[in-house]
Structures are given as C-alpha cells and as structure tokens.
Amino acid sequence: MNDQTLYFKDNFFSAGRTEIFNSSKEKVGELDLKSAFSSSIDVLNLNENIVVTGKFTFFSNKWRIYNANEEEIGVLKEKLTFLSKKYEYDAYGRGVFHIKSEPFSREYEIMDELSNTVGKFEKVSGFFSSPAFQLSNFIEKVTNEELIAVVMGINAIHKRRNASAAANSGGGN
C-alpha cells in the first residue's frame, strides 16, 4: 500500500471484510472486522496476508497494535479532555503521535512530538450507513496499514464509550 490517501469503512454490524482503496479507486487491501462481539481487526494486503492487527486486551481501554509476527508495535490510548477528542499513539521506538479533533468535527489531525502534521483522517459518511474513512499519511515511520489500525482503534474507543453511556443512561427505569 504505497498510495498515501486511502479509503476504508466499518461494516454496519462491525463484522466481515471490507475493501481498502487508494485515491485511484484501486483495491490495495482489506480490513477484516473479526466479529460483532469483539473489537479486533486485521489489515490484510492484496495477497490476503495479515499485515497488522489491532485489538483491546482483556479489561483494558488501550488499543494495541501487532505486526504480522504477532509482536506488539504500538499502543493507542484516549487522553481525557473536556470537549476536544485527543488520543496518543506510541509507535514503539518510532515516535509518539498525538491525534486530535475539535468538538463535533469529523476530521482528525495526527501530529508528531514536534507538533508537525504527519497525517490526517476524517469520517466521510456514517449517518445512515457504516462509517467510512479517508486517511492521508505523510510519513514513512508508520505504515498505512498501521495507521488504518489506529483509525479503527479510535472508532472502537468511540463505540465502546457510546455503548457504556447508553447502558448507564438506561439503568434507572
């Protein structure tokens, strides 16, 4: 996946495979959403080989990313803020990246430790359909596949938070 702008989407039931396309609308890989009951994902290349995996570990709010050899290569965590959405991705030995979005925005900016923009992504649909994402990667330290796993991790954190809020709001009847 050499093209720097990619498009991919979640499935309505968050299960099954979806295609990853470049800006020329060519298929460059697949995203395997393992099951509706777990948040783990695999990013596959054109040969259907796993390149990276992302998942929550048991009783953890951190999204961990693994390479094809099942070695952990990074961890994503949410940073608590009042209104804006902030995350931190530690790409072990390759840098710590800060991901932020303004309140009510669908656009996210990925910055390195020096506050240089190194990527961005946005949710381009999702009102009555599955969320779709556009990802632009401006650096080589972190692969496109790894950044797809980061984006899907942020999506999984949002889903988890929304499910928790819905469960907590319905408990008093």
C-alpha positions in Angstrom: 0.0 0.0 0.0 2.2 2.8 -1.3 -0.5 5.3 -2.2 -0.8 7.9 0.6 -4.6 8.5 0.6 -6.7 5.5 1.4 -10.4 4.9 1.9 -12.0 2.1 4.0 -15.1 1.6 6.1 -16.6 -0.2 9.0 -19.4 -2.7 8.4 -22.9 -2.0 9.7 -22.6 -4.9 12.2 -18.9 -4.4 12.6 -18.1 -7.9 11.3 -16.7 -9.2 8.0 -14.3 -7.9 5.4 -14.3 -4.6 3.7 -12.0 -3.4 0.9 -9.3 -0.7 1.2 -9.0 1.6 -1.8 -6.5 4.2 -2.9 -7.3 7.6 -4.4 -7.4 6.0 -7.9 -10.2 3.6 -6.6 -7.9 0.6 -6.9 -8.2 -2.1 -4.2 -5.0 -2.1 -2.2 -6.0 -4.4 0.7 -8.8 -5.5 3.0 -9.9 -4.8 6.5 -11.2 -7.8 8.4 -13.6 -6.8 11.2 -13.3 -10.1 13.2 -16.7 -10.2 14.9 -19.6 -8.1 16.0 -18.8 -9.2 19.6 -15.2 -8.2 19.7 -13.4 -5.1 18.5 -10.4 -6.8 17.0 -9.4 -6.1 13.4 -6.8 -7.3 10.8 -5.4 -5.3 8.0 -4.6 -7.5 5.0 -2.6 -6.9 1.9 -3.7 -7.8 -1.6 -2.5 -11.4 -1.1 -4.8 -11.6 1.9 -1.9 -11.9 4.3 -2.2 -10.1 7.7 0.0 -7.0 7.9 -1.2 -5.6 11.3 -3.8 -6.5 13.9 -5.5 -4.1 16.4 -7.4 -5.1 19.5 -8.3 -4.3 23.1 -6.6 -6.7 25.5 -8.6 -8.2 28.4 -10.0 -5.5 30.7 -8.1 -2.7 29.0 -9.1 0.6 27.4 -5.9 0.6 25.4 -5.9 -0.4 21.8 -2.8 -2.5 21.0 -1.4 -3.0 17.5 0.6 -6.0 16.4 2.6 -6.8 13.3 2.3 -10.0 11.2 4.6 -11.8 13.6 2.2 -11.0 16.5 4.7 -8.6 18.1 3.3 -5.5 19.7 4.4 -2.5 17.7 2.3 0.3 19.3 -0.5 1.3 21.7 -3.3 3.8 21.3 -4.9 5.4 24.3 -7.5 8.1 24.8 -6.5 11.3 26.6 -9.1 12.8 28.8 -10.2 16.3 27.8 -13.2 18.5 28.4 -14.5 18.9 24.9 -12.0 18.1 22.2 -11.1 14.5 21.2 -7.5 13.6 21.9 -5.5 10.4 21.6 -1.9 9.3 21.9 -0.3 6.6 19.7 3.0 5.3 20.9 4.7 3.6 17.9 7.3 1.9 20.0 10.7 3.3 19.1 9.4 5.3 16.2 7.7 8.2 18.0 4.7 9.2 20.0 1.9 10.7 17.9 -0.9 13.0 19.1 -4.2 12.7 17.4 -6.8 15.4 18.0 -10.1 16.6 16.7 -12.2 19.7 17.6 -15.6 19.2 19.2 -18.3 18.0 16.8 -15.7 17.6 14.0 -15.3 14.5 11.9 -11.7 15.5 11.0 -8.6 14.3 13.0 -5.1 15.6 12.7 -2.1 13.3 13.5 1.0 15.1 14.8 4.5 14.1 15.8 6.3 15.2 19.0 7.3 18.5 17.4 3.6 19.2 16.5 4.2 18.7 12.8 1.2 17.3 11.0 2.2 13.8 9.8 -1.3 12.6 8.7 -5.0 13.2 8.9 -8.2 11.3 8.6 -11.8 12.0 8.6 -15.1 10.2 8.8 -16.6 10.8 5.3 -20.0 9.1 5.9 -21.9 7.3 8.6 -25.3 8.9 9.3 -27.5 6.1 8.0 -24.7 3.9 6.7 -21.5 2.3 8.1 -18.8 4.9 8.9 -16.3 5.3 6.0 -12.9 6.9 6.5 -10.4 8.8 4.4 -6.8 8.6 5.6 -3.8 10.6 4.4 -0.3 9.5 5.7 2.6 11.9 5.2 5.4 9.9 6.8 7.1 6.6 6.4 7.8 5.8 10.1 4.3 4.5 10.5 2.8 2.4 7.6 -0.6 3.0 6.1 -1.7 -0.4 7.5 -0.7 0.6 11.0 -2.5 3.9 10.7 -5.6 2.1 9.5 -5.4 0.1 12.7 -5.1 3.3 14.7 -8.1 4.9 13.0 -10.1 1.7 13.7 -8.9 1.8 17.3 -10.3 5.3 17.7 -13.5 4.1 16.1 -13.6 1.2 18.6 -13.0 3.5 21.5 -15.9 5.7 20.4 -18.2 2.7 20.1 -17.2 1.4 23.5 -17.7 4.8 25.1 -21.2 5.2 23.4 -22.2 1.7 24.5 -21.2 2.4 28.0 -23.1 5.7 28.1 -26.2 4.1 26.7 -26.0 1.3 29.3 -25.5 3.8 32.1 -28.4 6.0 31.0 -30.9 3.2 30.8 -30.3 1.7 34.2 -32.7 3.8 36.3 -36.1 2.8 35.0 
